[in-house]
Amino acid sequence: MAELNKAAATGKPEPRPRNVRVVVLALMIAMLLAMLDNLIVGTAMPTIVGDLGGMEHLSWVVTAYTLATAASTPIWGKLGDMYGRKGVFLTSIVIFLIGSVLSGMAQDMGQLIGFRAVQGLGAGGLMVGVMAIIGD
C-alpha cells in the first residue's frame, strides 16, 4: 500500500525490478563500449600509428581523445539536465560510434587525431550519461 501512495505522490509509477535490471545491463554495455575501445586501441596504437607513418605524433592520438573526453563531460552533463538524459545519452553514443568508424577509416595522422577527438567527445557523454541515468 505504501508503494501505491508513493507512486501517487510522485505521479510516476515505480519501476519494476526486471525493468531496472534491463536498463542497468544496457548501461553497463554502453560503458563497456568505451572501456573496450580504450583497451583495444591502446594496445594496437603503436601498430596503427606505425602504419600511418607518424610515430612522433603517437601521444597526440591519446591526448586528443583524453582532452576531448575531459572537456566535454561537464557539457554533456548540463545538456542532459536541460534536455533529458535519454536523448542526450543516445546522441553521445552516435557521436562515439561515428568517431570510431572515422578513426578506423583514417588515412593519415591528422585525420586519426581529429577523429579520435570526435570519439572522445562522444565518450564524455557516455561516461556522464551512464552515471546520471543510474542516479535517476
Steps between C-alpha positions, in 0.01 A plus 500: 500500500788734578631447146169614354502813715860573396415457131190717535697774679772521236275447200735237360455125529772315685731307264471126520816311601527326160486834315769643725724200433459534124584872511806446719619219271462727195689779677782263592526390136528867396775554757672183376497652152721790609724292724550230238588766244772636728634150565510393136620828352757548776650160424494544122597867490874455431419276202230737369721806532794313346288409197399864460863609532467734795671350803604850610129587534397194704442704815263734313267214414458413867496863616231603249267228629569569867476878468174483304352261756600715796383825340166366379393312814356802689338627181325167443387501864345845466334407169354190668359716779350747255364275224457158657751227563377239255524705182832656596642159594391348169653796315831443679494134398444598136785753510728243662417242233548751217840590646587131523409432137685809378806409709501158339491660155772762569761528223756718679595614849310830481177317427564244773566770759189695398275196490627381838400843633149449358493160664607660828212746480258209486683312775454794737125468453513125549668528837287776646184361342536159659565649844212748475250242377595257776460786748148565374 
